[in-house]
Amino acid sequence: MQFRLAPGTNQDDYRTALKECGVDSTQGGYFLFGPLIILAPVVAIIEGVKYSQRGGVQRCMEAKGFKCMENCPDSSSNKLSEAPQKPVDPQLLDKWTQTIRADKEREWVFYAKNPKGSSFYYAPSSLSAEDHRYLYFREQVKFSPDRVENFSYVWRSVKVNCIDKIYKISDIVALDKAGNTTDPKTSDPGWRNLSVGYPLDSFVYKKCEEKITQGIAGDVRGAPLPKQDK
């Protein structure tokens, strides 16, 4: 079964929910599919759950906000995802368009490519550090054309706590595959743990080392992105 993480939850919340719904590591593996920087809530996969138990697990997980997306015993759940989406507020769409226009004017430097073919860039002009702890930058993601998501480009602000090795993203805007401003379809996931192996995390470790650890004896403060909370 595949579940979509509930808005505002993280991997620990997912594991806790599984245990409360009767799934533990002795029954089979369960893991997150893909890095935590995916725009939509990450898809979580459960393996090894007996078929007779799956209906109960699905109902329990969905009651906690983890929507079943594939291999769902109760297929009626999927009908909810087919409901028409509410149109985006025109004023919000215009605000996103203006942000995208400004982002397109930035200089972008490539730093990584993930296994799915998407390319990652950062804007050197946006990179700054503060209080020997926080790192800020603006990021651009160019999606591979064969990705299922209806995005061609995405821009977002990244705030990193280099000491506690956590980060959060905000101010996300996106273009669809036709090049039109579109709903980035995201909610604030809060702080997330950094780990080794994903493009964003590897890049962040390097920049934290350059801007925070090695520069701690000097003045590394820069002008952070506007209205970033600490």
C-alpha positions, -999 to 999 in steps of 0.1 A, spaced: 0 0 0 11 36 -6 0 64 15 5 102 12 18 118 43 -7 140 61 1 178 59 25 189 86 37 154 94 71 139 91 87 105 91 85 100 128 48 108 128 43 83 100 61 55 119 41 63 151 8 62 131 18 28 117 25 13 151 -8 27 164 -26 11 134 -10 -23 142 19 -23 118 54 -28 131 88 -36 117 85 -73 124 56 -76 100 75 -61 70 93 -31 59 78 4 56 96 34 42 93 67 25 95 69 -13 119 96 -24 135 125 -6 117 148 17 122 177 -6 94 165 -30 68 192 -33 37 172 -26 37 153 7 60 123 4 45 89 -6 50 62 21 50 25 13 40 -4 35 52 -39 26 45 -72 42 11 -65 57 -12 -94 55 -40 -89 31 -66 -96 58 -52 -67 78 -49 -42 51 -84 -29 52 -81 -21 89 -47 -5 84 -60 17 56 -90 30 76 -68 36 107 -41 55 87 -67 76 68 -84 86 100 -50 100 110 -47 119 77 -25 95 58 -44 91 25 -41 57 7 -31 63 -29 -23 29 -44 -31 -8 -37 -58 3 -14 -81 -26 -1 -110 -1 0 -109 15 -34 -137 39 -26 -110 59 -8 -94 68 -42 -126 85 -54 -119 113 -30 -88 123 -49 -108 126 -81 -129 154 -68 -125 187 -88 -100 211 -72 -111 245 -61 -98 272 -85 -69 293 -73 -76 328 -62 -67 351 -91 -49 375 -68 -28 347 -54 -20 335 -89 -9 370 -99 13 372 -68 29 338 -77 35 351 -113 53 382 -101 75 361 -78 83 338 -107 92 368 -129 116 380 -103 131 345 -99 137 342 -136 159 373 -134 183 357 -109 215 339 -118 212 302 -111 241 278 -105 235 241 -110 246 219 -81 229 185 -84 207 161 -103 185 135 -86 179 99 -99 145 110 -114 163 134 -137 153 167 -120 180 194 -118 187 216 -88 201 251 -88 207 278 -62 210 316 -66 243 328 -53 229 363 -47 204 348 -22 229 328 -2 235 343 33 242 332 68 231 345 102 240 341 139 265 313 131 236 290 128 212 297 100 217 295 62 193 310 37 191 306 -1 166 306 -30 164 273 -49 152 264 -84 142 229 -95 139 220 -131 117 189 -134 125 161 -158 98 161 -186 88 125 -179 80 132 -142 44 126 -134 40 159 -115 26 187 -137 56 210 -131 83 222 -153 100 246 -128 97 252 -91 113 280 -70 114 281 -32 132 296 -2 152 273 20 161 280 56 187 257 73 196 253 109 232 241 103 238 233 140 207 211 145 208 198 109 172 206 101 157 227 73 124 241 61 111 254 27 87 282 20 76 308 -6 71 280 -32 59 289 -67 57 267 -98 51 266 -136 32 237 -152 46 218 -181 30 243 -205 49 272 -188 19 286 -169 18 297 -133 2 268 -113 -7 258 -78 25 244 -62 2 221 -42 21 222 -10 15 228 27 40 239 53 57 207 65 77 225 92 112 216 100 127 184 84 159 165 92 189 166 69 203 133 58 232 123 35 224 112 0 198 136 -14 208 166 -36 196 193 -13 211 178 18 245 172 3 246 208 -10 235 221 24 261 202 43 288 217 21 275 253 24 270 250 61 307 240 64 317 269 42 295 296 57 290 285 93 317 262 106 348 275 87 336 311 89 326 311 125 357 333 134 347 360 110 316 379 101 295 356 80 263 375 84 244 384 53 210 399 45 186 370 49 156 365 27 128 389 38 105 380 66 120 346 74 111 334 108 138 320 131 
